């Protein structure tokens, strides 16, 4: 159990290491969120273009 506590203290650098991990995780989640939002927007735009093309072809 003492080894685990030493690991989480990171040799005295825990005050720098853990916030860096947190900021890194926040950044990755943000990039994932923006990517999924962009993908969803592109799918909606494609759907709209496809349906307008199909409507024009049937006229």
DSSP file (Angstrom, degrees, kcal/mol; ACC not computed):
  #  RESIDUE AA STRUCTURE BP1 BP2  ACC     N-H-->O    O-->H-N    N-H-->O    O-->H-N    TCO  KAPPA ALPHA  PHI   PSI    X-CA   Y-CA   Z-CA
    1    1 A X     >        0   0    0      0, 0.0     4,-1.8     0, 0.0     5,-0.1   0.000 360.0 360.0 360.0 -31.4    0.0    0.0    0.0
    2    2 A X  H  >  +     0   0    0      1,-0.2     4,-2.3     2,-0.2     5,-0.2   0.873 360.0  54.8 -67.9 -36.1    2.9    2.3    0.7
    3    3 A X  H  > S+     0   0    0      1,-0.2     4,-2.1     2,-0.2    -1,-0.2   0.875 106.4  52.0 -63.3 -36.6    4.2    1.8   -2.9
    4    4 A X  H  > S+     0   0    0      2,-0.2     4,-2.2     1,-0.2    -1,-0.2   0.908 109.1  49.1 -66.3 -42.1    0.8    2.9   -4.2
    5    5 A X  H  X S+     0   0    0     -4,-1.8     4,-1.4     1,-0.2    -2,-0.2   0.894 110.9  50.7 -63.6 -39.8    1.0    6.1   -2.1
    6    6 A X  H  X>S+     0   0    0     -4,-2.3     4,-1.0     1,-0.2     5,-0.9   0.883 108.4  53.0 -64.8 -37.2    4.5    6.7   -3.4
    7    7 A X  H ><5S+     0   0    0     -4,-2.1     3,-0.8     1,-0.2    -2,-0.2   0.937 109.3  47.5 -62.7 -46.2    3.3    6.2   -7.0
    8    8 A X  H 3<5S+     0   0    0     -4,-2.2    -1,-0.2     1,-0.3    -2,-0.2   0.743 108.8  54.8 -70.2 -22.3    0.5    8.8   -6.5
    9    9 A X  H ><>S-     0   0    0     -4,-1.4     5,-1.5    -5,-0.2     3,-1.3   0.673  94.8-150.3 -81.0 -17.5    2.9   11.3   -5.0
   10   10 A X  G X<5 -     0   0    0     -4,-1.0     3,-1.5    -3,-0.8    -3,-0.1   0.831  62.3 -60.7  52.5  40.0    5.1   10.9   -8.1
   11   11 A X  G 3 <S-     0   0    0     -5,-0.9    -1,-0.3     1,-0.3    -4,-0.1   0.806 104.7 -48.1  63.5  29.8    8.3   11.7   -6.1
   12   12 A X  G < 5S+     0   0    0     -3,-1.3     3,-0.3    -6,-0.2    -1,-0.3   0.366 126.9  94.8  92.0  -4.6    7.1   15.1   -5.1
   13   13 A X  T X>5 +     0   0    0     -3,-1.5     4,-2.5    -4,-0.3     3,-1.7   0.275  45.8 107.2-101.0  10.7    6.0   16.1   -8.6
   14   14 A X  H 3><S+     0   0    0     -5,-1.5     4,-1.9     1,-0.3     5,-0.5   0.833  70.5  64.0 -60.2 -33.5    2.3   15.1   -8.2
   15   15 A X  H 34 S+     0   0    0     -3,-0.3    -1,-0.3    -6,-0.2     4,-0.2   0.732 115.1  32.4 -63.9 -20.3    1.2   18.7   -8.1
   16   16 A X  H <> S+     0   0    0     -3,-1.7     4,-1.2     3,-0.1    -2,-0.2   0.766 118.7  50.8-101.9 -35.3    2.5   19.1  -11.6
   17   17 A X  H  X S+     0   0    0     -4,-2.5     4,-2.3     2,-0.2     5,-0.2   0.948 107.6  48.4 -73.6 -49.9    1.8   15.6  -13.1
   18   18 A X  H  X S+     0   0    0     -4,-1.9     4,-2.4     1,-0.2    -1,-0.2   0.899 111.6  48.6 -65.1 -42.0   -1.8   15.1  -12.1
   19   19 A X  H  > S+     0   0    0     -5,-0.5     4,-3.0     2,-0.2    -1,-0.2   0.886 110.3  53.7 -62.6 -34.2   -3.1   18.5  -13.4
   20   20 A X  H  X S+     0   0    0     -4,-1.2     4,-2.4     2,-0.2    -2,-0.2   0.918 109.0  48.0 -64.3 -42.0   -1.2   17.8  -16.6
   21   21 A X  H  X S+     0   0    0     -4,-2.3     4,-2.5     2,-0.2    -2,-0.2   0.918 112.5  50.1 -61.5 -42.5   -3.0   14.5  -17.0
   22   22 A X  H  X S+     0   0    0     -4,-2.4     4,-2.5     2,-0.2    -2,-0.2   0.926 111.7  46.2 -62.7 -45.8   -6.3   16.3  -16.3
   23   23 A X  H  X S+     0   0    0     -4,-3.0     4,-2.4     2,-0.2    -1,-0.2   0.888 112.2  52.0 -65.0 -38.3   -5.6   19.0  -18.9
   24   24 A X  H  X S+     0   0    0     -4,-2.4     4,-2.4    -5,-0.2    -2,-0.2   0.921 110.6  47.7 -62.1 -43.5   -4.6   16.4  -21.4
   25   25 A X  H  X S+     0   0    0     -4,-2.5     4,-2.5     2,-0.2     5,-0.2   0.906 110.8  51.0 -64.5 -42.2   -7.7   14.4  -20.8
   26   26 A X  H  X S+     0   0    0     -4,-2.5     4,-2.3     1,-0.2    -1,-0.2   0.911 110.8  50.1 -61.3 -41.7   -9.9   17.6  -21.1
   27   27 A X  H  X S+     0   0    0     -4,-2.4     4,-2.4     2,-0.2    -2,-0.2   0.916 111.0  47.9 -62.8 -43.8   -8.2   18.4  -24.4
   28   28 A X  H  X S+     0   0    0     -4,-2.4     4,-2.3     2,-0.2    -2,-0.2   0.902 112.0  48.9 -65.0 -41.2   -8.7   14.9  -25.8
   29   29 A X  H  X S+     0   0    0     -4,-2.5     4,-2.6     2,-0.2    -1,-0.2   0.896 111.1  51.7 -64.8 -39.5  -12.4   14.9  -24.8
   30   30 A X  H  X S+     0   0    0     -4,-2.3     4,-2.6    -5,-0.2    -2,-0.2   0.916 110.2  47.5 -62.8 -43.7  -12.8   18.4  -26.4
   31   31 A X  H  X S+     0   0    0     -4,-2.4     4,-2.4     2,-0.2    -2,-0.2   0.903 112.4  50.0 -64.7 -41.0  -11.2   17.2  -29.6
   32   32 A X  H  X S+     0   0    0     -4,-2.3     4,-2.5     2,-0.2    -2,-0.2   0.930 111.6  48.5 -61.1 -45.7  -13.5   14.1  -29.6
   33   33 A X  H  X S+     0   0    0     -4,-2.6     4,-2.4     1,-0.2    -2,-0.2   0.928 113.0  47.0 -61.8 -46.5  -16.6   16.2  -29.0
   34   34 A X  H  X S+     0   0    0     -4,-2.6     4,-2.4     1,-0.2    -1,-0.2   0.886 112.3  50.9 -63.8 -38.3  -15.7   18.7  -31.8
   35   35 A X  H  X S+     0   0    0     -4,-2.4     4,-2.4     2,-0.2    -2,-0.2   0.925 111.7  46.1 -64.9 -45.2  -14.9   15.8  -34.2
   36   36 A X  H  X S+     0   0    0     -4,-2.5     4,-2.4     2,-0.2    -2,-0.2   0.889 113.1  50.2 -66.1 -38.3  -18.3   14.1  -33.5
   37   37 A X  H  X S+     0   0    0     -4,-2.4     4,-2.5    -5,-0.2    -2,-0.2   0.921 111.7  47.8 -64.7 -43.7  -20.1   17.4  -33.8
   38   38 A X  H  X S+     0   0    0     -4,-2.4     4,-2.5     2,-0.2    -2,-0.2   0.900 111.5  50.7 -63.7 -41.3  -18.4   18.1  -37.1
   39   39 A X  H  X S+     0   0    0     -4,-2.4     4,-2.3     2,-0.2    -2,-0.2   0.923 111.0  48.3 -61.5 -45.3  -19.2   14.6  -38.4
   40   40 A X  H  X S+     0   0    0     -4,-2.4     4,-2.2     2,-0.2    -2,-0.2   0.911 112.2  49.0 -63.0 -43.2  -22.9   15.0  -37.4
   41   41 A X  H  X S+     0   0    0     -4,-2.5     4,-2.3     1,-0.2    -1,-0.2   0.902 111.2  49.8 -63.1 -41.3  -23.1   18.4  -39.1
   42   42 A X  H  X S+     0   0    0     -4,-2.5     4,-2.7     2,-0.2    -2,-0.2   0.887 109.6  51.3 -65.7 -39.0  -21.4   17.0  -42.3
   43   43 A X  H  X S+     0   0    0     -4,-2.3     4,-2.5     2,-0.2    -1,-0.2   0.906 110.6  48.7 -63.8 -40.8  -23.9   14.1  -42.3
   44   44 A X  H  X S+     0   0    0     -4,-2.2     4,-2.3     2,-0.2    -2,-0.2   0.913 112.6  47.8 -65.7 -41.8  -26.8   16.5  -42.1
   45   45 A X  H  X S+     0   0    0     -4,-2.3     4,-2.6     2,-0.2    -2,-0.2   0.923 112.7  48.7 -64.2 -43.4  -25.5   18.6  -44.9
   46   46 A X  H  X S+     0   0    0     -4,-2.7     4,-2.8     2,-0.2    -2,-0.2   0.906 110.3  51.8 -61.5 -42.0  -24.9   15.6  -47.0
   47   47 A X  H  X S+     0   0    0     -4,-2.5     4,-2.5     1,-0.2    -1,-0.2   0.917 110.9  47.9 -61.5 -43.7  -28.4   14.3  -46.3
   48   48 A X  H  X S+     0   0    0     -4,-2.3     4,-2.1     2,-0.2    -2,-0.2   0.911 113.3  47.0 -64.4 -42.7  -29.8   17.7  -47.3
   49   49 A X  H  X S+     0   0    0     -4,-2.6     4,-2.1     2,-0.2    -2,-0.2   0.898 112.8  50.0 -65.7 -39.6  -27.8   17.8  -50.5
   50   50 A X  H  X S+     0   0    0     -4,-2.8     4,-2.5     1,-0.2    -2,-0.2   0.921 111.8  46.9 -65.4 -43.4  -28.7   14.2  -51.4
   51   51 A X  H  X S+     0   0    0     -4,-2.5     4,-2.2     1,-0.2    -1,-0.2   0.871 112.0  50.4 -69.1 -34.8  -32.4   14.8  -50.9
   52   52 A X  H  X S+     0   0    0     -4,-2.1     4,-1.8     2,-0.2    -1,-0.2   0.862 111.6  49.1 -69.7 -33.8  -32.3   18.1  -52.9
   53   53 A X  H  X S+     0   0    0     -4,-2.1     4,-1.8     2,-0.2    -2,-0.2   0.914 111.8  48.1 -67.5 -43.2  -30.6   16.2  -55.7
   54   54 A X  H  X S+     0   0    0     -4,-2.5     4,-1.3     1,-0.2    -2,-0.2   0.875 111.3  50.9 -65.5 -37.0  -33.1   13.4  -55.6
   55   55 A X  H  X S+     0   0    0     -4,-2.2     4,-0.5     1,-0.2    -1,-0.2   0.887 110.9  48.9 -67.2 -38.3  -36.0   15.9  -55.6
   56   56 A X  H  < S+     0   0    0     -4,-1.8     3,-0.5     1,-0.2    -2,-0.2   0.821 108.3  53.8 -69.6 -32.2  -34.5   17.6  -58.7
   57   57 A X  H  < S+     0   0    0     -4,-1.8    -1,-0.2     1,-0.2    -2,-0.2   0.815 105.9  52.3 -73.2 -30.5  -34.0   14.4  -60.5
   58   58 A X  H  <        0   0    0     -4,-1.3    -1,-0.2     1,-0.2    -2,-0.2   0.604 360.0 360.0 -83.1  -9.9  -37.7   13.4  -60.1
   59   59 A X     <        0   0    0     -4,-0.5    -1,-0.2    -3,-0.5    -2,-0.1   0.477 360.0 360.0 -77.5 360.0  -38.9   16.7  -61.5
